[in-house]
C-alpha cells in the first residue's frame, strides 16, 4: 500500500533554511528528501508516549486542534 502525499508549508528562519539546504546538498539529496529522512531518523529515536500511534489517524481527522492555529495559519487558511 502506498501512502498518499501531503503538500504543506514549512516556515523557518532564513539561517535555518540555508543550513537545511546546505546539509541536503552535502548529502546529495533534495531538501524535501533530506527533511523526510530526518523525520524518519528522529521518529525512530523517540517513541510516542500517548496516544498510541494507531490513534493518530483519528486525531488528525478530528476537528478539535488542542494547540489551535497560529496567527499566520489563520491568515493563510482564512479561518
PyMOL commands that set and color helices and strands:
alter all, ss='L'
color gray80, all
select helices_A, chain A and resi 14-27+31-45+53-61+71-76
alter helices_A, ss='H'
color red, helices_A
deselect
rebuild
show_as cartoon
